[in-house]
Amino acid sequence: TLFYSLNEPSKLLSSGWLSGKQECAWTPMVECDVRTGSTVSKLNISGFDLQGQLPKELSSLRYVTHLDLSKNVLNGGVTRATTGWSELQELRLANNRFETAPELMDVM
């Protein structure tokens, strides 16, 4: 969903998205929790030429601790996609076109 909603960026495709591999194998942009081996804990898609609004499905990454979306062309709001992220420690949004950013309490 993320891939298609953000204008199908070729940089994501060349980095393993839609390759048939599990998300945890999309290194170095994805890191997973070592205990589960399948829960995404870090996502770094900085500078991937992503365009558009963040899909609400991104909120399913409930246990993500670090998210870097900087240096893209993202717009709209962030709160809908980050609602319920109780483990979030670092959120990087610089150099985008977001209209709103979440309050600390909205994310936690």
C-alpha positions as CSV (number, residue, x, y, z in Angstrom):
1,T,0.0,0.0,0.0
2,L,2.8,2.4,0.9
3,F,4.5,1.8,-2.4
4,Y,1.4,2.4,-4.6
5,S,0.1,5.4,-2.6
6,L,3.5,7.3,-2.9
7,N,3.7,7.3,-6.7
8,E,5.5,4.0,-7.1
9,P,9.0,5.4,-6.6
10,S,11.7,3.5,-8.5
11,K,14.2,3.9,-5.6
12,L,11.9,1.7,-3.4
13,L,11.5,-0.8,-6.2
14,S,15.3,-1.1,-6.6
15,S,15.7,-1.5,-2.9
16,G,13.6,-4.7,-2.6
17,W,10.0,-3.6,-2.4
18,L,7.8,-6.0,-4.3
19,S,10.6,-8.5,-4.5
20,G,8.7,-11.2,-2.7
21,K,11.1,-11.0,0.3
22,Q,9.8,-10.3,3.8
23,E,10.0,-6.7,4.9
24,C,12.8,-7.5,7.4
25,A,15.0,-8.5,4.5
26,W,14.8,-5.0,2.9
27,T,18.0,-3.8,4.5
28,P,19.3,-1.3,5.2
29,M,16.0,0.7,5.1
30,V,14.0,-1.7,7.3
31,E,15.1,-3.1,10.7
32,C,13.0,-5.6,12.6
33,D,12.8,-6.4,16.3
34,V,15.4,-9.1,17.1
35,R,13.0,-10.8,19.5
36,T,10.3,-11.4,16.9
37,G,12.3,-11.2,13.7
38,S,9.2,-10.0,11.9
39,T,8.0,-6.8,13.6
40,V,9.3,-3.7,11.9
41,S,11.0,-1.4,14.4
42,K,12.9,1.0,12.2
43,L,12.0,2.4,8.8
44,N,14.3,4.7,6.9
45,I,13.0,5.9,3.6
46,S,14.8,9.3,3.6
47,G,15.5,10.7,0.1
48,F,13.5,8.1,-1.9
49,D,11.6,10.7,-3.9
50,L,8.3,9.7,-2.2
51,Q,5.4,11.8,-3.3
52,G,1.9,12.2,-1.9
53,Q,0.2,11.7,1.4
54,L,1.0,9.0,3.9
55,P,-1.6,6.2,3.8
56,K,-3.5,5.4,6.9
57,E,-2.3,1.8,6.7
58,L,1.1,3.1,7.9
59,S,-0.5,3.1,11.3
60,S,-0.3,-0.7,11.4
61,L,3.4,-0.2,12.3
62,R,2.4,0.0,15.9
63,Y,5.8,-1.0,17.3
64,V,8.0,1.2,15.1
65,T,10.6,3.0,17.2
66,H,12.3,5.1,14.5
67,L,10.9,6.5,11.3
68,D,12.8,8.7,8.9
69,L,10.7,10.2,6.1
70,S,12.9,13.2,5.5
71,K,14.1,14.5,2.1
72,N,11.0,13.5,0.1
73,V,8.0,15.3,-1.4
74,L,5.4,14.2,1.1
75,N,2.4,16.4,1.9
76,G,-0.8,16.5,3.9
77,G,-0.9,15.5,7.5
78,V,1.1,13.0,9.6
79,T,-1.2,12.3,12.6
80,R,-3.5,9.8,10.9
81,A,-0.6,7.6,9.9
82,T,1.1,7.7,13.2
83,T,-1.9,7.3,15.5
84,G,-1.3,4.6,18.1
85,W,2.5,4.4,17.8
86,S,3.3,3.9,21.5
87,E,6.9,2.9,20.9
88,L,8.0,5.8,18.7
89,Q,11.2,7.4,19.9
90,E,12.4,9.3,16.8
91,L,10.4,10.8,13.9
92,R,12.2,12.7,11.1
93,L,10.0,14.7,8.8
94,A,12.3,17.5,7.6
95,N,12.4,18.7,3.9
96,N,8.9,17.6,3.0
97,R,5.7,19.6,2.4
98,F,3.6,18.4,5.3
99,E,0.8,20.7,6.3
100,T,0.6,19.5,9.9
101,A,2.9,17.5,12.2
102,P,1.8,15.5,15.1
103,E,1.9,16.8,18.6
104,L,4.0,14.6,20.9
105,M,1.0,13.4,22.7
106,D,-0.9,12.6,19.5
107,V,1.8,10.0,18.6
108,M,2.5,8.5,22.0
